[in-house]
């Protein structure tokens, strides 16, 4: 069976839609951007449409981990390297985490009271 490919700009989202975005989409939305990249505009418009329709967006732990690791590597220059002392390795990691905390362009999660109850169960 051949998969159905659809233009995302033409898709009509509904409140019943349940969506899972790949890490690459999150990087286009919240990652370092290339000047005038048309994908950023497309994904931003689609995200506004999705949020406006009340569609559910789900996040997987692996996708969030991949996104954060990419941010640390490409934005904050945290590299997997061998430090001669564990203190230097820890200082390098702590500086990247601190820079991430103060970075203005990172996604936030907002949960309703119902969502919190489900997550805590």
Buried (B, 14 or more C-beta within 10 A) or exposed (E): EEEEEEEEEEEEBEEEBEEEBEBBBBBBBBBEEEEEEEEBEBBEEBBEBBEEEEBEEEEEEEBBEBBBEBBBEEBBEBEEEEEEEEEEBEEBEEEBEEBBEEEEEBEEEEEEEEEEEEEEE
